[in-house]
Amino acid sequence: MGMNKNTIFGWASFILFLIGAALVLLGVLKYPDYAIGFSVVGIGFFAISWAFNALKGRV
């Protein structure tokens, strides 16, 4: 079972979304003093995940 480009972009966007969600939750729940920084980085991961998802089927 080979993975084509769309499958790779799908998995990459899913993994980046999970990392972004983990960073936001980590900042809010465990390190409230640094919540702004964790949230900004997590939102950056969400943006990259969205871009990878938008690239599915176009590359």
C-alpha positions in Angstrom: 0.0 0.0 0.0 1.8 3.1 -1.2 1.0 6.5 0.0 0.3 9.2 -2.6 0.7 12.9 -2.2 -2.8 13.5 -1.1 -2.5 10.9 1.7 0.8 12.4 2.8 -0.7 15.9 2.9 -3.7 14.6 4.8 -1.6 12.9 7.5 0.7 15.9 7.8 -2.2 18.3 8.3 -3.7 15.9 10.9 -0.5 15.6 12.9 0.2 19.4 12.7 -3.4 20.0 14.0 -2.8 17.6 16.9 0.5 19.3 17.8 -1.2 22.8 17.6 -4.1 21.6 19.8 -1.6 20.1 22.3 0.4 23.4 22.5 -2.7 25.5 23.1 -4.0 23.2 25.7 -0.6 22.9 27.4 -0.3 26.6 27.6 -3.8 27.1 29.0 -3.9 24.2 31.4 -0.3 23.6 32.6 1.6 26.9 32.0 -0.8 29.8 32.4 2.0 32.3 32.8 3.2 31.5 29.2 -0.3 30.9 27.7 0.1 33.7 25.2 3.3 32.3 23.7 2.0 28.7 23.6 -1.3 29.9 22.0 0.5 31.9 19.3 2.7 28.9 18.4 -0.3 26.6 18.4 -2.3 28.9 16.1 0.8 28.9 13.8 0.6 25.1 13.7 -3.2 25.4 12.9 -2.3 27.8 10.0 0.3 25.4 8.6 -2.2 22.5 9.0 -4.8 24.5 7.1 -2.4 25.3 4.3 -1.4 21.6 4.0 -5.1 20.6 3.9 -5.7 23.2 1.2 -2.9 21.8 -0.9 -4.4 18.3 -1.0 -5.4 17.6 -4.6 -3.6 20.6 -6.1 0.0 19.5 -6.0 
